[in-house]
Amino acid sequence: MAKVSKNQRTDRIKNRQQVKMAKIVVAEKKPNGQYRFRERIVPLEAVNQAVQAG
């Protein structure tokens, strides 16, 4: 068995297809005056749909 270098073992991410993500934070005001923050992580292409959905 041939010796494998450390760099060959750790560069697995380099060959993987990357998906760009965006974090959406929505602030909602409750009836008692407090705020609630909701966080969602969505693909970059679906940001407009997620914002419109609320």
Secondary structure, DSSP 8 states (H G I E B T S, - for coil): -----HHHHHTTGGGS----EEEEEEEEE-TTS-EEEEEEEEEGGGHHHHHHH-
